[in-house]
């Protein structure tokens, strides 16, 4: 099923406040058992499970959403099964066909490039969303937003128009999964974002300074640095505070300690 720009999307269902935690590292097997990172929404809460790098699981009142699952089914063994899978783009740290093959056969959303790479049976349960498309999945409004590089020597990493970020509205709150992007005009212009996941690792996405400047511009209530291997999160946190947005920085355990 292909979604044309700004038309409705209906996926057939094969279907507290925020606690700021210190920069701790939990073993993979313990992550499903911990209290998680919880955000109150209408009808319940959203629990965020960092998996690795850019891979994330969101437990929502509407169902469980896997974002860019990679690392094999074993990485998700202690987590709830998905009701929906989102893929932002084709790079191997976001799209891994063996992992998708090993997961339950649920509806998926992908950008056009990834949708064109999927096996036929998987493509049949995948909805293609391009930049600017909007619709609904699991009864949740979802928007596909641009994710791309703007720095001259990085343009080839994520060309404009190819890759997606996503905004999910869950219980009246807007959750941004930025994907691999720099601080683009589209990102800076966002409004009413409750929780944002922002990448920061050079040369693929943006610097700590760029990410903090983006936060100052669109002022989410909460920001999770992710896809941040090798980045100085203390510096990011300080820059966000200096920016005056009032955004709360939450550092979650995306990496094993030796890999951070």
N, C-alpha and C positions, 0 to 999 in steps of 0.2 A: 504494500500500500504506500503510495507516494503522496506526500503532503505538499500542496502548492502554497506559495507565499501568502501568509496571513489568512489561510483558510482554516476551518475547524479541524481538529484532530481528535478522533475517538479511537482509542485502542481497545480492541475486544479483550476482555480480561481472560487470559489463560489463567486468568485469574478468577517557677520557678525561677524561676530566674536562672540565668546562666552562671555556672560555677567556673571561676577562673582557676585552673589547676596549674601547678608548677610544671616545668619542663621535665617530666618524668618519662621513663621508658619502661613499658610493660612487655613481658614476654608475649609472643603471638597468642599462645594458648590461653593467656589470662585475659585477653582483651574483651572477649564476649562475657566474661564474668564480672568485670569491673562495673562501676556505676555509670560509666560512659560520660559523654558530654551532652547534657540535656538542655533542651530549650522548650519552654512552655508555649503551646499554640492552642487555638480553639479546638476543643475536642480531645485534648491530650497533650502529648509532647513529641518532640523529635529527638531521638537519641542518635548521636553521631559516633560511628566506630571507625577510627583511622585504621586502614589496613597496611598500606605501604606507599610512600611517595605521593602518587596522585590517586590511588585507589581508595575508595571510601564506601561505607555502607551507611545508609540513612534509614532508621526505623521510624516510620511515620504512622499516624492514625489511619492512613489510607492503605498502607502496605510498606513493604521493604524495598528499597531502591539501591541497586548496586551501581556505582559510578566508576567507569573505566576499570573493570575488574581484570587484573593480571596476576600472575604468580601461581596459577594452578588451583584446582579445587581445594587443595589442602589449606590454602591461605584463608578459606572461608568455612572450614569445617566446624568451627565453634560459633559461627554466626548464623542468624536466622536466614532461611532460604529467600531468594529474591522473588518479588512480584513484578519487577520492572528492571531493565538494565539500560543505562545511558552510556553512550560512547561519544567522546568529544572529537577524537581525530585518530589518525592512522598510526602514529608512532608507537613503537613497541612497548613503551611504558604506559600506554593508554588502551591499546587494542592488541589483544593476544588471542588468536583463534583457538589454540588448545584449551585455554581457560574457559572460553565461551562454550566450547564443545562439551566441557565437563560439568557445566552448570545446568540447572533445571531449564526446561524449554518454556521460557516466559516471554512476553512482549519486550521488544527492544526499540530504542530510538537511537539513530546514528546520523552523523553528517553524510552528505552524498558520497564522499570519497570512500568512507568505510562501508556504507551500504552496498556500494558496487563491488566490494571485495568479498562479501559474505557468501558462503555456500547457499545454494538455491533454497533449501528447506528453511534455513535460518533467515534468509532475506524475506521469506513470506510472512514471518512474524515481526518484521522490523519496519518501523515507520521512518522515512527519511525526512529530516528537518534541516533546512538550510538557514543561513543567517537571516534573521527577520521573521521566520515562521513562528507561529504561536498556535496553541491548541490545548488539548487536555489529555492526561494520562493518569490512570487510577483515580479519576475524578478530580485531579489536581491541575490547575492551569500551569502550563509550561511554555516558556519562550526560549528560542534559540538565538543567542546573541553572537556577534563577531568575536573571534579570538585570533589575534595575529600580531606579528612583529612590526614595529615602526622604525627601529634603528637600522640604519643603512646596511651595516655588515651582518645583520641578523634576518633580513627579509626572507631569505631562502628557507629559514627554519619553519616558519608558519606563515605562508603567503595569505594576504588579505582575501577573504571570501571563501576559504576552504574549510576552516575548522570552526567548531562551535564552543561556546560556553552555554550554560543553561541557567534560567531562573525558574525556580519552582515556588509556587505559592501554596503554602501548607498551613491550614488553619488560620488564614488571614495574615501570615507572615511570609515575606519573600526571602528565599534562600538562593544565593548566587554561587554557582560552581563556575569559576571564571575560565577554566581550561588553560591552555598554554597561550598566554597573551602578554603583551606589554600594557603600559598605561595609555590605552587608546582613547580617542575622543569619546567613543561609545561607552567605554567603561567609566570614564570620569563623569559622564552625563547621567548615570543611573541614579534613581531616587528610591527612597523607601525600602532599602535593603536591610533586613534584620540581621542575617548571618551571611558572611562572604567567605569563600575559600579562595585565597589569592596565591598564585605561584611566584617564586622569586629565586631563580638560579640562572646565572649567566653561563653560556651565551644564548640559552634557549628561550628564556622568558624575560623577566625584568630584574633589575638590580633591587636591592633593599631600598635604596633611595626612591626609585620609581614606584615601587609598591606602596611605600609610605605616602608619597605624593598623591597616588590614586586614592588611598584611603581618606586623605584630607579632602579630596575633591568630592567623593560621593558619600562619605560619612556613613558607612554601615554601623549598626549598633554593635556588632561583634565581628571580628575578623579572625579567621584561622589561617596562619601561614601554612601552605602545603606545597608539595613539589619544590622543596627548598633546600635540597642537599647542598651542604657547604656554605650556606648563607648565615649571616650574623643576626640571629633573631633578637638578641639583646639590643643591637643597634636599631633594628626595625621597630621594636617596641618603644624605644626612646623617641625615635622620629615621629611615630604616630602620636605619642603624647605631646610632643612639641607642636604638631600640626593643629591641635585644638579642636579636633572633630568630636572628641568624647568617646571615640570608638574603643571598645574593650578588646584587647589582644589575648587570644587563647592559644597557648602552645600545646599541641597534642602530640602523642608519640607516633609519628609517621615512620620512624626508622629505628632499627635495632641500634643500640648505642655505638657499636663499632662502625656502623654505616652512616651515622649522622654527620 
